[in-house]
Amino acid sequence: LEYYPSMSIHGNTLIFNRRVEGDEDFYQSEKINGKWSAAHLLEGKLNTNFNEGAQTFSADGECLIFTGCNYPEGYGNCDLYLSYKNKNGEWMPGENLGPFINTDLWESTPSLSADKQVLYFSSTQDGGYGGKDIYRAKLLADSTWGNIVNLGDSINTPYDEDAPFIHADSRTL
């Protein structure tokens, strides 16, 4: 199974999930001379023995926000994590985005604005309109995520809203 692709803003890098024998990891392919390379495991320390998936990476390609499931330090069964590339271009281990974003329930399917200031995600947090709702969080001056807002009934319904995508114009959801 291969799913949940994310493409760089320049269209030359593709990161997606691949499930092999029950383990979900990130794979990457690069467009070289107009052709896509064979997919390979994402370089660095991002893939673990737990399940990583549902990712978004920044327009500059330097940070990745993803869903980590069943991590021992998680708040719920699936939480959102942040990883950065190091100087060698390898992805560092994910850092949990903390209790303002993550609850003891389910958070997943992030989408990051091009300016890296606004994060959209789906959650089963209490007080929503249905099963999964779409939320928005803003990056605060102290580099934490806060001002979490449910996008309301113009977006959310009694059913599941999942996998938001914010366009690079930061206006089209």
C-alpha positions in Angstrom: 0.0 0.0 0.0 1.2 3.4 -1.0 -0.7 6.5 -0.1 -0.9 10.1 1.2 1.5 11.8 -1.1 3.0 15.3 -0.5 4.9 17.1 -3.2 7.4 20.0 -2.8 6.2 23.4 -4.1 8.7 23.1 -6.9 7.3 19.7 -7.9 10.7 17.8 -7.7 10.3 15.9 -4.5 7.5 13.4 -3.5 7.2 12.0 -0.1 4.5 9.3 0.6 3.6 6.5 2.9 4.3 2.9 2.2 3.0 0.0 4.4 5.2 -3.1 4.4 4.2 -6.0 6.7 2.1 -3.7 8.8 4.8 -1.0 9.3 4.1 2.4 7.8 7.1 4.5 6.9 8.0 7.5 4.7 9.5 7.0 1.2 10.8 9.6 -1.2 11.3 10.0 -4.9 13.0 12.8 -6.8 12.3 14.1 -10.2 15.6 14.1 -12.1 15.7 15.2 -15.8 12.0 14.9 -16.0 11.8 11.3 -14.6 10.9 10.1 -11.1 13.6 8.1 -9.3 12.8 4.8 -7.7 11.3 5.4 -4.3 13.6 4.9 -1.3 13.2 5.2 2.5 13.4 8.8 3.6 16.9 9.5 4.8 17.5 10.3 8.5 16.0 9.2 11.8 12.4 9.9 11.1 11.1 6.4 10.4 10.8 4.3 13.5 9.4 0.9 14.6 6.1 2.7 15.1 3.8 3.9 12.4 4.5 7.2 10.7 2.2 8.7 8.2 -0.1 11.4 6.9 2.5 14.1 6.4 2.9 17.6 5.1 6.2 19.4 4.4 7.0 23.0 4.3 7.2 25.0 1.1 11.0 25.4 1.7 11.3 21.6 2.2 13.0 22.0 5.6 10.4 20.8 8.0 7.9 18.0 8.0 4.8 17.6 10.2 3.4 14.1 10.4 1.2 11.7 12.2 2.9 9.3 14.6 0.8 6.4 16.0 1.3 4.4 19.1 4.5 6.3 20.1 5.3 5.7 23.8 5.5 9.5 24.5 2.3 10.3 22.7 -0.8 11.9 24.3 -3.2 9.7 22.3 -3.0 6.8 19.8 -2.1 9.2 17.0 -0.4 12.6 17.5 1.2 15.2 15.3 5.0 15.5 15.3 7.5 17.9 13.8 10.8 17.0 12.1 13.6 19.2 10.6 16.3 18.4 8.2 19.8 18.6 9.5 22.8 20.1 7.7 23.4 16.9 5.9 19.8 16.9 4.5 18.7 14.0 6.8 15.4 14.2 8.7 15.7 14.3 12.5 13.5 12.3 14.9 10.0 13.8 15.3 9.2 16.0 18.2 5.6 15.8 19.6 3.8 19.1 19.0 2.5 19.0 22.6 -0.8 19.0 24.5 -2.2 22.1 22.9 -2.4 20.3 19.6 -2.5 16.6 20.7 -5.2 15.2 23.0 -5.8 11.7 24.4 -7.9 11.2 21.2 -6.8 11.2 17.5 -5.0 13.9 15.6 -3.8 13.4 12.1 -3.6 14.6 8.4 -1.8 17.9 8.8 -1.5 20.6 6.2 0.9 23.5 6.7 0.6 26.9 5.2 3.3 28.1 2.8 4.6 30.6 5.4 4.7 27.9 8.1 2.5 30.0 10.4 -0.8 28.1 10.2 -1.4 24.3 10.6 -4.6 22.6 9.6 -5.4 19.1 10.9 -8.2 16.7 11.6 -9.1 15.5 15.1 -11.7 13.7 17.1 -11.4 16.2 19.9 -14.4 16.7 22.2 -16.8 19.5 21.3 -16.7 19.1 17.6 -19.5 18.8 15.0 -19.1 15.1 14.2 -16.6 12.3 14.2 -13.5 14.0 12.7 -13.4 17.8 12.4 -10.9 20.1 10.9 -9.0 22.5 13.2 -6.5 25.3 12.7 -3.6 26.3 14.9 -1.2 29.2 14.7 2.5 29.3 15.3 3.1 31.5 18.4 6.0 33.8 19.1 7.5 31.1 21.4 7.5 28.6 18.6 4.7 26.5 20.0 1.3 26.0 18.4 -1.7 27.6 19.9 -4.9 29.5 19.2 -6.5 26.2 18.2 -9.9 26.7 16.5 -12.4 24.3 15.2 -13.3 25.6 11.7 -17.0 25.6 12.5 -20.1 24.3 10.8 -19.3 26.0 7.4 -16.5 23.3 7.1 -17.4 20.6 9.6 -20.5 18.4 9.5 -21.9 15.6 11.7 -19.8 13.3 9.5 -16.0 12.9 9.2 -13.9 15.7 7.8 -10.4 14.5 7.2 -7.2 15.3 5.3 -7.4 19.1 4.8 -5.1 20.8 2.3 -4.2 24.4 2.4 -3.1 25.8 -1.0 0.1 27.9 -1.2 -2.1 31.0 -1.5 -3.0 30.4 2.2 -6.6 31.1 1.3 -7.9 28.1 -0.5 -8.7 25.1 1.7 
